[in-house]
Amino acid sequence: MVQGIVTFQMVLTLIAATVLQKIVARWSFGKYILSGKYYRFLPPSEEELRRLSGKISSPSKSQRRKTSHGDSRQHCDSNIRISKHDLDLRLRFSRVQHLDLLNLPFYSEFDWLLNVTFVTVSVFCISSLYELLFPVKAASDCKISIIWYFILATLCLSNMTRITAVYFKQNNSSGERSVCICIGALSFLITMILLVFNPILLDVGIDESFRNFSLASEKLFSDQGITLQTSRSPALLYCTLSAFFAYLSALLSFPSFRFARMYVDASRMVHSVRQNFRALLGLAVISPICCLLWLKPLADALRKASPVTISFFEINFDCLRIILTIIAILTRVAVAKPCLQAYLNLADRRKDLWRQEVGKLTVGEIRHTISSIYSYFAVVAIQFYAPLLFQFSVCCLLKELGNYSCFTTSYCNISAVPYIKKSTLFENKFWHLSHMSNIFNETVNCGLWNFVLFITCLNQLALPLIAILGANFAYE
């Protein structure tokens, strides 16, 4: 009995939880990722702005009248108005340090997300290595390590939800709310169309998953003496999936727009320094094009060519799609530094844009605008990494729950329905787990997580490309 419970996956999960506890207490991967690698622009001091001789207009009489004798001079200085044309100053910059990050909004969430990511990636790599070395033992183990993949996916969705919820709480963010709602509604419509015509358009097996789920649940109910007379329609499943992906697209909208803006700024920033790095930036944008591998015409054509192209590497086609998706994720992670630095450079660019405008700004407005860019640095870092980490967790779930192996030709049998005998079902101490494994079998998981991964990759490809076109028009 002990040997059946204490498996490799159980031991690995317990070790991973212990390591995570030690990491949180002694080490910070968020600190390693963000501190010491980026430069931020400091807001100009009030004395520096006052020293713009002949370029500062005094406050109006009404402003001086409103200032009481008890107020400090700093309040008066912050109301000094400066012409935008006269902002001929050079912003100082400093390296981002760990102490500068501690007070940023959402930095603790980013730090926790990176720590969980380190543990999850380690669990995934060790589990894959164990499956490669001991395939027979790995096949009989209960895959408890999928808990880490669910935790990582939940953390990513939770952080993106909290950031997106800010747009719905602020009264001056009606434009952002409208964008999220429009993208969500459009995604609902597109997802519904893809689900209705998926036997023709997609190679995900969502219909086979639904039929397999229906047969397995029907057998389970019949074993318990319950007979279902009505036939099941996938309409409820289609509506549920469409609503979830509408919600997911709304969460990914502003991270995608932010990535597009950072890509445009980073490509201009490295244009004169490292010309070959622009190619990597472009590859990072179009790398989710691997979602085309889920299109049925292309998938059928590649499967017919598999004896020459795919079987040569002893990798089946379904696992190849997961590998290419992970490569696409790593490509975007590789350009994180220039993209995040391009965001911090917005402070200097904002100052240059002011000089091209007409009007006046107060000293307080200038300092607040420059400092606010850095104050959202942790939020931007979450918007950059969270979609990629969610995509990675979906890849891990598809590989584990779909029983994919990159070094064998195993695949999901869409016609097989696992069956548990009635006596075993009720005599087993863990009969609830038997229920779940019987209904949510490999076929069901293959279709479900393949579709989730396809829609996620499609969002990661389409939304940044649309935003890049808009950003290019904005620069013109």
The 8 nearest C-alpha neighbors of each residue, nearest first, counted from 0:
[[1, 3, 2, 4, 5, 6, 428, 429],
 [2, 0, 4, 3, 5, 6, 9, 7],
 [1, 3, 5, 0, 4, 6, 7, 140],
 [2, 4, 0, 1, 5, 6, 140, 141],
 [3, 5, 1, 2, 6, 0, 9, 141],
 [6, 4, 2, 1, 9, 3, 10, 7],
 [7, 5, 9, 8, 4, 10, 140, 3],
 [6, 8, 10, 9, 11, 5, 140, 137],
 [9, 7, 11, 6, 10, 143, 144, 12],
 [10, 8, 12, 6, 7, 11, 5, 143],
 [9, 11, 7, 13, 12, 8, 14, 6],
 [12, 10, 8, 14, 9, 13, 7, 15],
 [11, 13, 15, 9, 10, 14, 144, 8],
 [14, 12, 16, 10, 15, 11, 9, 17],
 [13, 15, 17, 11, 16, 12, 18, 10],
 [14, 16, 18, 12, 17, 13, 11, 19],
 [17, 15, 19, 13, 14, 18, 12, 20],
 [18, 16, 14, 20, 15, 19, 13, 21],
 [17, 19, 15, 21, 20, 16, 22, 14],
 [20, 18, 22, 16, 21, 17, 15, 23],
 [19, 21, 17, 18, 23, 22, 16, 24],
 [20, 22, 18, 24, 19, 23, 25, 17],
 [23, 21, 26, 19, 25, 24, 20, 18],
 [22, 24, 20, 21, 25, 26, 19, 27],
 [23, 25, 21, 22, 26, 20, 27, 19],
 [26, 24, 22, 23, 21, 27, 20, 19],
 [27, 25, 22, 23, 24, 28, 21, 30],
 [26, 28, 30, 29, 110, 31, 23, 22],
 [27, 29, 31, 30, 113, 114, 32, 110],
 [28, 30, 110, 32, 27, 31, 113, 33],
 [29, 31, 27, 28, 34, 33, 32, 97],
 [32, 30, 28, 29, 33, 34, 27, 35],
 [31, 33, 29, 30, 28, 34, 36, 35],
 [34, 32, 30, 31, 29, 36, 35, 37],
 [35, 33, 96, 95, 30, 97, 36, 31],
 [34, 36, 95, 96, 37, 94, 33, 97],
 [37, 35, 34, 33, 95, 38, 94, 32],
 [36, 38, 95, 94, 35, 340, 39, 34],
 [39, 37, 94, 93, 95, 92, 40, 340],
 [40, 38, 92, 93, 343, 94, 95, 41],
 [39, 41, 92, 91, 90, 346, 93, 42],
 [40, 42, 91, 92, 90, 43, 39, 370],
 [41, 43, 366, 369, 370, 44, 40, 90],
 [44, 42, 47, 41, 90, 366, 45, 48],
 [43, 45, 47, 46, 42, 48, 366, 49],
 [44, 46, 48, 47, 49, 43, 362, 76],
 [45, 47, 49, 44, 48, 50, 43, 76],
 [48, 46, 50, 44, 45, 49, 43, 51],
 [47, 49, 45, 50, 46, 51, 44, 43],
 [50, 48, 46, 51, 47, 45, 55, 52],
 [49, 51, 47, 52, 48, 46, 55, 45],
 [50, 52, 49, 54, 48, 53, 55, 47],
 [53, 51, 50, 54, 55, 49, 48, 56],
 [52, 54, 55, 51, 56, 50, 49, 85],
 [53, 55, 52, 51, 85, 56, 81, 82],
 [56, 54, 81, 53, 57, 51, 80, 52],
 [55, 57, 80, 81, 58, 54, 79, 53],
 [58, 56, 79, 59, 55, 80, 78, 81],
 [57, 59, 79, 62, 78, 56, 63, 80],
 [58, 60, 62, 61, 63, 57, 64, 56],
 [61, 59, 63, 62, 64, 58, 65, 57],
 [60, 62, 64, 63, 59, 65, 58, 66],
 [61, 63, 65, 59, 64, 60, 58, 66],
 [64, 62, 60, 66, 61, 65, 59, 58],
 [63, 65, 61, 62, 66, 60, 67, 59],
 [66, 64, 62, 63, 67, 61, 60, 68],
 [67, 65, 63, 64, 62, 70, 68, 75],
 [68, 66, 69, 70, 65, 64, 63, 71],
 [67, 69, 70, 66, 71, 72, 65, 64],
 [70, 68, 67, 71, 66, 72, 74, 65],
 [71, 69, 68, 67, 66, 72, 74, 73],
 [70, 72, 73, 74, 69, 75, 68, 67],
 [71, 73, 75, 74, 76, 70, 77, 69],
 [72, 74, 76, 71, 75, 77, 70, 45],
 [75, 73, 77, 72, 76, 71, 78, 70],
 [76, 74, 72, 78, 73, 77, 79, 71],
 [75, 77, 73, 79, 78, 74, 72, 362],
 [76, 78, 363, 362, 74, 75, 79, 73],
 [79, 77, 361, 75, 76, 80, 362, 58],
 [80, 78, 361, 76, 58, 77, 362, 57],
 [79, 81, 361, 360, 56, 359, 78, 362],
 [82, 80, 359, 360, 55, 361, 83, 56],
 [81, 83, 359, 85, 84, 358, 360, 80],
 [82, 84, 354, 85, 359, 353, 86, 358],
 [85, 83, 354, 82, 86, 355, 356, 357],
 [84, 86, 82, 83, 87, 54, 354, 81],
 [87, 85, 83, 84, 88, 354, 82, 350],
 [88, 86, 85, 89, 84, 354, 51, 351],
 [89, 87, 86, 90, 43, 48, 85, 350],
 [88, 90, 91, 87, 347, 43, 86, 350],
 [89, 91, 40, 41, 88, 43, 92, 42],
 [90, 92, 41, 40, 89, 93, 43, 42],
 [93, 91, 40, 39, 41, 38, 90, 94],
 [94, 92, 38, 39, 95, 40, 91, 41],
 [93, 95, 38, 37, 35, 96, 39, 92],
 [94, 96, 34, 35, 37, 38, 39, 93],
 [97, 95, 34, 99, 98, 35, 94, 100],
 [96, 98, 100, 99, 34, 30, 101, 95],
 [99, 97, 100, 101, 96, 102, 95, 34],
 [98, 100, 96, 97, 101, 95, 102, 103],
 [101, 99, 97, 98, 103, 102, 96, 106],
 [100, 102, 98, 103, 99, 106, 97, 107],
 [103, 101, 100, 104, 99, 106, 98, 374],
 [102, 104, 100, 106, 101, 374, 105, 377],
 [105, 103, 106, 102, 377, 375, 378, 374],
 [106, 104, 108, 107, 377, 378, 109, 103],
 [105, 107, 109, 377, 108, 104, 103, 110],
 [106, 108, 110, 109, 105, 111, 101, 104],
 [109, 107, 105, 111, 106, 110, 112, 158],
 [108, 110, 106, 112, 107, 111, 381, 105],
 [109, 111, 29, 107, 113, 112, 108, 106],
 [110, 112, 114, 108, 109, 113, 107, 115],
 [113, 111, 109, 115, 110, 114, 108, 116],
 [114, 112, 116, 110, 115, 111, 28, 29],
 [115, 113, 111, 117, 116, 112, 28, 110],
 [114, 116, 118, 112, 117, 113, 119, 111],
 [117, 115, 113, 119, 114, 118, 120, 112],
 [116, 118, 114, 120, 115, 119, 121, 113],
 [117, 119, 121, 115, 116, 120, 15, 122],
 [120, 118, 116, 122, 121, 117, 147, 115],
 [119, 121, 123, 117, 122, 118, 116, 124],
 [120, 122, 118, 124, 119, 123, 125, 117],
 [123, 121, 119, 125, 120, 124, 126, 118],
 [122, 124, 120, 126, 121, 125, 127, 119],
 [125, 123, 127, 121, 126, 122, 120, 128],
 [126, 124, 128, 122, 127, 123, 121, 129],
 [127, 125, 129, 123, 128, 124, 122, 130],
 [128, 126, 130, 124, 129, 125, 123, 131],
 [127, 129, 131, 125, 126, 130, 124, 132],
 [128, 130, 126, 132, 131, 127, 133, 125],
 [131, 129, 134, 127, 133, 137, 128, 132],
 [130, 132, 128, 129, 133, 134, 127, 406],
 [133, 131, 129, 130, 134, 128, 127, 137],
 [132, 134, 130, 136, 135, 129, 131, 137],
 [133, 135, 130, 137, 136, 131, 138, 132],
 [136, 134, 138, 137, 133, 139, 130, 132],
 [137, 135, 139, 138, 134, 133, 140, 130],
 [136, 138, 134, 140, 130, 139, 135, 133],
 [137, 139, 135, 136, 140, 134, 130, 141],
 [138, 140, 136, 137, 141, 135, 134, 142],
 [141, 139, 137, 138, 142, 6, 136, 8],
 [140, 142, 143, 139, 8, 6, 9, 138],
 [143, 141, 144, 140, 8, 145, 399, 400],
 [142, 144, 145, 141, 8, 146, 9, 12],
 [143, 145, 146, 142, 147, 12, 8, 122],
 [144, 146, 148, 147, 143, 142, 149, 396],
 [147, 145, 144, 149, 148, 143, 150, 12],
 [148, 146, 150, 145, 149, 119, 144, 151],
 [147, 149, 392, 145, 151, 150, 146, 152],
 [148, 150, 152, 146, 147, 151, 153, 145],
 [151, 149, 147, 153, 148, 152, 154, 146],
 [150, 152, 154, 148, 153, 149, 147, 155],
 [153, 151, 389, 149, 155, 154, 150, 392],
 [152, 154, 150, 156, 151, 155, 157, 149],
 [155, 153, 157, 151, 152, 156, 158, 150],
 [154, 156, 385, 152, 158, 157, 153, 389],
 [155, 157, 153, 159, 154, 158, 160, 152],
 [156, 158, 154, 160, 155, 159, 153, 161],
 [159, 157, 161, 155, 160, 156, 154, 162],
 [158, 160, 162, 156, 161, 157, 250, 163],
 [161, 159, 157, 163, 158, 162, 164, 156],
 [162, 160, 164, 158, 159, 163, 157, 165],
 [161, 163, 159, 164, 160, 165, 158, 378],
 [162, 164, 160, 165, 161, 166, 159, 250],
 [165, 163, 161, 167, 166, 162, 160, 168],
 [164, 166, 168, 163, 167, 162, 169, 161],
 [167, 165, 164, 172, 168, 169, 163, 176],
 [166, 168, 164, 165, 169, 176, 172, 163],
 [169, 167, 165, 166, 164, 170, 172, 171],
 [170, 168, 171, 172, 166, 167, 165, 173],
 [169, 171, 172, 168, 173, 167, 166, 165],
 [170, 172, 169, 173, 174, 166, 168, 175],
 [173, 171, 175, 174, 166, 169, 170, 176],
 [172, 174, 176, 175, 171, 177, 170, 166],
 [175, 173, 177, 172, 176, 178, 171, 166],
 [174, 176, 178, 172, 177, 173, 166, 179],
 [177, 175, 173, 179, 174, 178, 166, 167],
 [176, 178, 174, 180, 175, 179, 181, 173],
 [177, 179, 175, 181, 176, 180, 182, 174],
 [180, 178, 249, 176, 182, 177, 181, 183],
 [179, 181, 183, 177, 178, 182, 184, 176],
 [182, 180, 184, 178, 183, 179, 177, 185],
 [183, 181, 185, 179, 184, 180, 249, 186],
 [182, 184, 245, 249, 180, 186, 181, 185],
 [185, 183, 187, 181, 186, 182, 180, 245],
 [184, 186, 182, 188, 187, 183, 181, 189],
 [185, 187, 245, 183, 189, 188, 184, 190],
 [188, 186, 245, 241, 184, 190, 185, 189],
 [187, 189, 185, 191, 186, 190, 192, 184],
 [190, 188, 186, 192, 191, 187, 193, 185],
 [191, 189, 193, 187, 241, 192, 188, 186],
 [190, 192, 194, 188, 193, 189, 241, 187],
 [193, 191, 189, 195, 190, 194, 196, 188],
 [194, 192, 190, 197, 196, 191, 195, 189],
 [195, 193, 197, 191, 192, 196, 190, 237],
 [194, 196, 192, 193, 197, 191, 237, 198],
 [197, 195, 193, 194, 199, 198, 200, 192],
 [196, 198, 201, 200, 194, 199, 193, 195],
 [199, 197, 196, 200, 201, 202, 206, 204],
 [200, 198, 197, 196, 201, 295, 202, 296],
 [199, 201, 197, 295, 294, 198, 196, 202],
 [202, 200, 294, 295, 197, 203, 293, 198],
 [201, 203, 295, 293, 294, 204, 298, 200],
 [202, 204, 446, 449, 205, 201, 450, 293],
 [205, 203, 446, 207, 206, 202, 208, 445],
 [204, 206, 446, 208, 207, 203, 447, 209],
 [207, 205, 209, 208, 204, 210, 446, 198],
 [208, 206, 210, 204, 209, 205, 211, 413],
 [209, 207, 443, 205, 211, 206, 446, 210],
 [208, 210, 212, 206, 211, 207, 213, 205],
 [211, 209, 213, 207, 212, 208, 214, 206],
 [210, 212, 208, 214, 209, 213, 207, 215],
 [211, 213, 209, 215, 210, 214, 438, 208],
 [212, 214, 210, 216, 211, 215, 217, 209],
 [215, 213, 217, 211, 212, 216, 210, 218],
 [214, 216, 212, 218, 438, 217, 213, 211],
 [215, 217, 219, 213, 218, 214, 438, 212],
 [218, 216, 214, 220, 219, 215, 213, 221],
 [219, 217, 221, 215, 216, 220, 222, 214],
 [218, 220, 216, 222, 217, 221, 215, 223],
 [221, 219, 225, 223, 217, 222, 218, 216],
 [220, 222, 224, 225, 218, 223, 219, 226],
 [223, 221, 219, 220, 224, 421, 218, 225],
 [222, 224, 220, 221, 225, 219, 421, 218],
 [223, 225, 221, 222, 220, 226, 219, 218],
 [226, 224, 220, 221, 223, 227, 222, 219],
 [225, 227, 221, 228, 224, 220, 217, 223],
 [228, 226, 229, 225, 217, 220, 230, 221],
 [227, 229, 226, 230, 231, 225, 217, 221],
 [230, 228, 227, 231, 232, 226, 217, 213],
 [229, 231, 232, 228, 227, 213, 233, 217],
 [230, 232, 229, 233, 213, 234, 210, 209],
 [231, 233, 234, 230, 235, 236, 209, 229],
 [232, 234, 236, 235, 237, 231, 209, 206],
 [235, 233, 237, 236, 232, 238, 239, 231],
 [236, 234, 238, 237, 233, 239, 232, 240],
 [237, 235, 239, 233, 234, 238, 240, 232],
 [238, 236, 234, 240, 235, 239, 241, 233],
 [237, 239, 241, 235, 236, 240, 242, 234],
 [240, 238, 236, 242, 241, 237, 235, 243],
 [239, 241, 243, 237, 242, 238, 236, 244],
 [240, 242, 187, 238, 244, 190, 239, 243],
 [243, 241, 245, 239, 240, 244, 187, 238],
 [244, 242, 240, 246, 245, 241, 247, 239],
 [243, 245, 247, 246, 241, 242, 248, 240],
 [244, 246, 183, 187, 186, 242, 248, 243],
 [245, 247, 243, 249, 244, 248, 183, 242],
 [248, 246, 244, 250, 249, 245, 243, 251],
 [249, 247, 251, 245, 250, 246, 183, 244],
 [248, 250, 179, 183, 246, 252, 247, 251],
 [249, 251, 247, 248, 252, 159, 163, 246],
 [252, 250, 248, 254, 249, 253, 255, 247],
 [251, 253, 249, 255, 250, 254, 248, 256],
 [252, 254, 256, 255, 251, 257, 250, 382],
 [255, 253, 382, 257, 251, 256, 252, 258],
 [256, 254, 463, 258, 253, 252, 257, 462],
 [257, 255, 253, 259, 466, 258, 254, 463],
 [256, 258, 254, 260, 255, 259, 253, 261],
 [257, 259, 255, 261, 256, 260, 262, 254],
 [260, 258, 467, 262, 256, 463, 257, 261],
 [259, 261, 257, 263, 262, 258, 470, 264],
 [260, 262, 338, 258, 264, 259, 263, 341],
 [263, 261, 259, 265, 260, 264, 266, 258],
 [262, 264, 260, 266, 261, 265, 259, 267],
 [265, 263, 261, 267, 262, 266, 341, 268],
 [266, 264, 268, 262, 341, 267, 263, 338],
 [265, 267, 263, 268, 269, 264, 277, 270],
 [266, 268, 270, 264, 265, 269, 263, 271],
 [267, 269, 265, 266, 270, 264, 271, 341],
 [270, 268, 272, 273, 266, 271, 267, 265],
 [271, 269, 267, 274, 268, 272, 266, 273],
 [270, 272, 269, 273, 274, 268, 267, 266],
 [273, 271, 269, 270, 274, 268, 276, 275],
 [274, 272, 276, 269, 275, 270, 271, 277],
 [273, 275, 276, 270, 277, 272, 271, 269],
 [274, 276, 277, 278, 273, 279, 270, 269],
 [277, 275, 279, 278, 274, 273, 280, 269],
 [278, 276, 280, 279, 275, 274, 266, 281],
 [277, 279, 281, 276, 280, 275, 282, 274],
 [280, 278, 282, 276, 277, 281, 283, 275],
 [281, 279, 277, 283, 278, 282, 276, 334],
 [280, 282, 278, 284, 283, 279, 277, 285],
 [281, 283, 279, 285, 284, 280, 286, 278],
 [284, 282, 331, 280, 286, 330, 281, 285],
 [283, 285, 281, 282, 286, 280, 460, 463],
 [284, 286, 282, 287, 288, 283, 460, 281],
 [285, 287, 327, 288, 283, 282, 284, 289],
 [288, 286, 289, 460, 456, 285, 327, 290],
 [289, 287, 290, 286, 285, 291, 460, 456],
 [288, 290, 287, 291, 292, 324, 323, 286],
 [291, 289, 288, 292, 456, 453, 293, 457],
 [292, 290, 289, 293, 294, 288, 297, 298],
 [291, 293, 290, 294, 289, 298, 297, 320],
 [294, 292, 202, 291, 201, 290, 295, 298],
 [295, 293, 201, 291, 292, 297, 202, 296],
 [294, 296, 201, 202, 298, 200, 297, 299],
 [297, 295, 299, 298, 294, 300, 200, 201],
 [296, 298, 300, 299, 295, 294, 301, 292],
 [299, 297, 295, 301, 300, 296, 292, 294],
 [300, 298, 302, 296, 297, 301, 295, 303],
 [299, 301, 297, 303, 298, 302, 296, 304],
 [302, 300, 304, 298, 303, 299, 305, 297],
 [303, 301, 305, 299, 304, 300, 298, 316],
 [302, 304, 300, 301, 305, 299, 306, 298],
 [303, 305, 301, 302, 306, 307, 308, 300],
 [304, 306, 309, 302, 308, 307, 303, 310],
 [307, 305, 310, 304, 308, 309, 311, 303],
 [308, 306, 305, 304, 311, 309, 310, 303],
 [309, 307, 305, 311, 306, 310, 304, 312],
 [310, 308, 305, 311, 312, 314, 307, 306],
 [309, 311, 313, 306, 312, 305, 314, 308],
 [310, 312, 309, 313, 308, 307, 306, 314],
 [311, 313, 310, 314, 309, 308, 406, 315],
 [314, 312, 310, 311, 406, 315, 309, 407],
 [315, 313, 405, 312, 406, 310, 309, 319],
 [316, 314, 318, 408, 317, 319, 309, 313],
 [315, 317, 319, 318, 320, 314, 309, 302],
 [318, 316, 319, 320, 315, 321, 403, 410],
 [317, 319, 321, 320, 316, 315, 405, 322],
 [320, 318, 316, 322, 317, 321, 323, 315],
 [319, 321, 323, 318, 317, 322, 324, 316],
 [320, 322, 324, 318, 319, 323, 394, 325],
 [323, 321, 319, 325, 324, 320, 326, 318],
 [324, 322, 326, 320, 325, 321, 327, 319],
 [323, 325, 327, 321, 326, 322, 320, 328],
 [324, 326, 328, 322, 327, 323, 329, 321],
 [327, 325, 323, 329, 324, 328, 330, 322],
 [326, 328, 286, 324, 330, 325, 329, 287],
 [329, 327, 325, 326, 331, 330, 387, 332],
 [330, 328, 332, 326, 331, 327, 333, 325],
 [331, 329, 327, 333, 283, 328, 332, 326],
 [330, 332, 283, 333, 328, 334, 329, 327],
 [331, 333, 329, 335, 330, 334, 328, 384],
 [332, 334, 330, 331, 335, 329, 336, 283],
 [335, 333, 331, 332, 336, 337, 338, 280],
 [334, 336, 332, 338, 333, 337, 339, 331],
 [335, 337, 339, 338, 334, 340, 333, 37],
 [338, 336, 340, 339, 265, 335, 334, 341],
 [339, 337, 261, 341, 335, 340, 336, 265],
 [340, 338, 342, 341, 336, 337, 335, 343],
 [341, 339, 337, 343, 342, 338, 336, 37],
 [342, 340, 344, 338, 265, 339, 343, 264],
 [341, 343, 339, 340, 344, 345, 261, 338],
 [344, 342, 340, 345, 341, 39, 346, 373],
 [343, 345, 341, 346, 342, 347, 340, 348],
 [344, 346, 348, 343, 342, 347, 349, 341],
 [347, 345, 349, 344, 369, 348, 343, 372],
 [348, 346, 350, 349, 345, 344, 351, 90],
 [347, 349, 345, 351, 350, 346, 352, 344],
 [348, 350, 352, 346, 347, 351, 345, 353],
 [351, 349, 353, 347, 348, 352, 346, 354],
 [352, 350, 348, 353, 349, 354, 347, 355],
 [353, 351, 349, 355, 354, 350, 348, 356],
 [354, 352, 350, 356, 355, 83, 351, 349],
 [353, 355, 84, 83, 352, 351, 356, 86],
 [356, 354, 352, 353, 84, 357, 351, 83],
 [357, 355, 353, 354, 83, 358, 352, 84],
 [358, 356, 83, 355, 84, 359, 82, 354],
 [357, 359, 83, 82, 356, 360, 84, 81],
 [358, 360, 82, 81, 83, 80, 361, 357],
 [361, 359, 80, 81, 364, 82, 362, 83],
 [360, 362, 80, 364, 79, 78, 363, 81],
 [361, 363, 77, 365, 364, 79, 78, 366],
 [362, 364, 77, 366, 361, 365, 367, 78],
 [365, 363, 367, 361, 362, 366, 368, 360],
 [366, 364, 362, 368, 363, 367, 369, 361],
 [365, 367, 42, 363, 369, 364, 368, 370],
 [366, 368, 364, 370, 365, 369, 371, 363],
 [369, 367, 371, 365, 366, 370, 364, 372],
 [370, 368, 346, 366, 42, 367, 371, 372],
 [369, 371, 367, 372, 368, 373, 42, 366],
 [372, 370, 374, 368, 373, 369, 367, 375],
 [373, 371, 370, 374, 375, 369, 346, 343],
 [372, 374, 376, 375, 371, 370, 343, 39],
 [373, 375, 371, 372, 376, 103, 370, 104],
 [376, 374, 378, 373, 377, 372, 379, 371],
 [375, 377, 373, 379, 378, 374, 380, 372],
 [378, 376, 380, 106, 379, 375, 105, 381],
 [379, 377, 375, 381, 380, 376, 105, 382],
 [378, 380, 382, 376, 381, 377, 383, 375],
 [379, 381, 377, 383, 378, 382, 384, 376],
 [382, 380, 378, 384, 383, 385, 379, 109],
 [383, 381, 254, 379, 380, 385, 384, 378],
 [382, 384, 380, 381, 385, 379, 254, 386],
 [383, 385, 381, 387, 386, 382, 388, 380],
 [384, 386, 155, 388, 381, 387, 382, 383],
 [387, 385, 389, 388, 384, 390, 383, 382],
 [388, 386, 390, 384, 385, 389, 328, 391],
 [387, 389, 391, 385, 390, 386, 384, 392],
 [390, 388, 152, 392, 386, 391, 387, 155],
 [389, 391, 387, 393, 388, 392, 386, 394],
 [390, 392, 388, 394, 389, 393, 387, 395],
 [391, 393, 395, 148, 389, 394, 390, 152],
 [394, 392, 396, 390, 395, 391, 397, 452],
 [395, 393, 391, 397, 392, 396, 321, 398],
 [396, 394, 392, 398, 393, 397, 399, 391],
 [397, 395, 393, 399, 398, 394, 400, 392],
 [398, 396, 394, 401, 448, 395, 400, 399],
 [397, 399, 403, 395, 401, 396, 402, 400],
 [400, 398, 402, 396, 401, 397, 395, 403],
 [399, 401, 402, 397, 396, 444, 398, 441],
 [400, 402, 445, 441, 397, 398, 399, 403],
 [403, 401, 399, 400, 398, 404, 441, 410],
 [404, 402, 398, 401, 318, 410, 399, 409],
 [403, 405, 406, 407, 409, 402, 318, 408],
 [404, 406, 314, 318, 407, 403, 315, 319],
 [407, 405, 404, 314, 313, 408, 131, 315],
 [408, 406, 409, 404, 405, 314, 313, 315],
 [407, 409, 315, 410, 314, 406, 404, 313],
 [410, 408, 407, 404, 403, 411, 315, 402],
 [411, 409, 403, 412, 408, 402, 317, 401],
 [410, 412, 442, 413, 441, 401, 445, 409],
 [411, 413, 414, 415, 410, 442, 441, 416],
 [414, 412, 442, 415, 411, 207, 208, 211],
 [413, 415, 412, 416, 211, 207, 442, 411],
 [414, 416, 412, 413, 417, 211, 442, 411],
 [415, 417, 215, 418, 211, 414, 214, 440],
 [418, 416, 437, 415, 419, 215, 440, 438],
 [417, 419, 416, 420, 437, 215, 218, 219],
 [420, 418, 424, 421, 423, 417, 437, 433],
 [421, 419, 423, 422, 424, 418, 222, 425],
 [420, 422, 424, 423, 222, 425, 419, 223],
 [421, 423, 424, 425, 420, 426, 427, 419],
 [424, 422, 426, 420, 421, 425, 427, 419],
 [423, 425, 421, 422, 430, 427, 426, 420],
 [424, 426, 422, 423, 427, 430, 421, 428],
 [427, 425, 423, 424, 422, 428, 430, 421],
 [428, 426, 430, 429, 425, 423, 424, 433],
 [427, 429, 430, 426, 425, 431, 424, 432],
 [430, 428, 427, 431, 432, 433, 424, 426],
 [429, 431, 433, 427, 432, 424, 428, 434],
 [432, 430, 434, 433, 429, 435, 428, 424],
 [433, 431, 435, 434, 430, 429, 436, 437],
 [432, 434, 430, 436, 431, 435, 437, 429],
 [435, 433, 431, 437, 432, 436, 430, 438],
 [434, 436, 432, 438, 437, 433, 439, 431],
 [437, 435, 433, 439, 440, 434, 438, 432],
 [436, 438, 434, 435, 440, 417, 439, 433],
 [437, 439, 215, 435, 436, 440, 212, 216],
 [440, 438, 436, 443, 435, 437, 444, 441],
 [439, 441, 443, 442, 436, 438, 437, 444],
 [442, 440, 401, 444, 443, 445, 400, 411],
 [441, 443, 445, 413, 444, 440, 208, 411],
 [442, 444, 208, 440, 441, 445, 446, 439],
 [443, 445, 447, 441, 442, 446, 401, 448],
 [446, 444, 401, 442, 443, 447, 448, 449],
 [445, 447, 205, 204, 449, 208, 203, 444],
 [446, 448, 444, 450, 449, 445, 205, 443],
 [447, 449, 451, 450, 397, 445, 446, 444],
 [450, 448, 452, 446, 203, 451, 447, 445],
 [449, 451, 453, 448, 447, 452, 203, 454],
 [452, 450, 448, 454, 453, 449, 455, 447],
 [453, 451, 455, 449, 450, 454, 448, 456],
 [452, 454, 450, 456, 455, 451, 290, 457],
 [455, 453, 457, 451, 456, 452, 458, 450],
 [454, 456, 452, 458, 457, 453, 451, 459],
 [457, 455, 459, 453, 458, 287, 454, 290],
 [456, 458, 454, 460, 455, 459, 461, 290],
 [459, 457, 455, 461, 460, 456, 462, 454],
 [458, 460, 456, 457, 461, 462, 455, 287],
 [459, 461, 457, 287, 458, 462, 463, 456],
 [460, 462, 458, 464, 463, 457, 459, 465],
 [461, 463, 465, 464, 458, 255, 460, 459],
 [464, 462, 255, 466, 259, 465, 461, 256],
 [465, 463, 467, 461, 466, 462, 468, 460],
 [466, 464, 462, 468, 463, 467, 461, 469],
 [465, 467, 463, 469, 256, 468, 464, 259],
 [468, 466, 470, 259, 464, 469, 465, 463],
 [469, 467, 471, 465, 466, 470, 472, 464],
 [468, 470, 466, 472, 467, 471, 473, 465],
 [471, 469, 467, 473, 472, 468, 466, 260],
 [472, 470, 474, 468, 473, 469, 467, 475],
 [471, 473, 469, 475, 470, 474, 468, 467],
 [474, 472, 470, 471, 475, 469, 468, 467],
 [475, 473, 471, 472, 470, 469, 263, 264],
 [474, 472, 473, 471, 470, 469, 468, 263]]
